[in-house]
């Protein structure tokens, strides 16, 4: 009997730790500048419970979201950029572009991976569809969640008098929204006896700015009157953030009490930058593709992290959570379930989580677009050093964000250095290849007459249907250009002299290829080309 008891004890312990759960926590309208654990913080909010994640986690310093709530949520849920989902603006009002319910989503794929084997809940703010007709309230469940409980629209007119939807049924709720959301999460997690995925989206610290209940924050001198809120929006914003952190702490303590904390990976993000009324820097805020609109706090913490207490310089999109969450559950071949007409942009962060790689992508991308278009609509892409913004009105801006994170100096207003020109052409070509139509390269910015620059190459058009041009920054002498397929097999090698080479695709079928050549230091340079 003693041996049987010992065996059962170890069986329970081993299996309790083998189970993997994932909780995604989304703070609404929270950039990095109020987070004291980010280098660009100015004023700070006291967030001890979010900071608890750092001791078991990885903090991503260069994470990008979309500039607005709905597009970021759509991107995480589907792993697809806004130009693919059509959700480029905050959902609200007749005619809003909403998420197509035919999209492949995280919960739908988890159910394919383990039918009824993983519990899936979405608790809190939805903001992917209109609140009318009432039948829309079923969309979270239709898109794969076992349970939906929260506020359906994007804005609560009051945090203490709001409409709550529970699995398609609406009812009035007078509990403080942040507390109610945490209560619902705690109650749901407590009842789970199998692996679970919880999407936990708080409405805070989104406006309306307000005074949270006493005991959730230390700002006891605030009156809560409209006049005081208008005069001191930052103090009320900070109170909402610190109340949010308090309630997140209750969730963490509950997980500990339920003996589920050590088997749960927790992801914390902001969905976009701060509201302009409380933004601390002079640049763009929420709604803008400038850094202050899209650079968000992003932490992954828990048992899956190898060598925690790390900061990562990797470029990541919030869209990358799609692949990451699936693979945290062990679903590594999820791509086999993706239809050809629904391409996924998400890249798994597991190599960084497992500490086997420092990067997963060479650039990040974001965009915002409304109907009809307004000033500020546009797309942005950055690599490690530079960032290109292409506005829908035809203007562009270009920054060296590694040294100019507040985007004070638009390089296109002056004379570009050789390094800047190389990076400009790289980003505009990559943006063109991603979107698949038009060109984001300004013909007045060219690689010609540049001296003392490392060899670089611009390939256009890319993607291409027939003729491909290779434009070098330096004069070439008997340079060998090798083209390989995605398996590394050589397709052709061409030797040429000059600065520009034009070839016909010939018998190269529609696929992805790589161009290889050596720079002046005999380093191998690889560039991707797409044949359509």
Secondary structure, DSSP 8 states (H G I E B T S, - for coil): -HHHHHHHHHHHHHHHHH--EEEEEEETT-BSTTBTTSTT-SS-B--HHHHHGGGGEEEEEEEE--SSHHHHHHHHHH---HHHH---S---STT-----TTS--HHHHHHHHSTTTSEEEEEE---SS-S-SGGGGGHHHHTT-SEEEE--SS--S-TTSEEEEETTEEEEE-S-HHHHHHHHHHHHHHT--S-EEEEEE--TTSSS-----TTS-S-TT----HHHHHH-HHHHHHHHHHHHHHHHHHHHHHHHHTT-GGGEEEEEEESS---TTT--SSS--TT-SSHHHHBB-EEEESTT-SS-SEEEEEEEEGGGHHHHHHHHTT-TTGGGGS-TTS-------HHHHTTS-S-S-S-EEEEE--SS--TT-EEEEE-SS-EEEEETTS-EEEE-TTT-TT----GGGS---HHHHHHHHHHHHHHHHHH-SS----TTS---S--S----EEEESSSBSSEEEEEEEEEEEEEEEEEEETTS-EEEEEEEEEEEEEEE-TT--SEEEEEEEE-TT--EEEEEEEE-
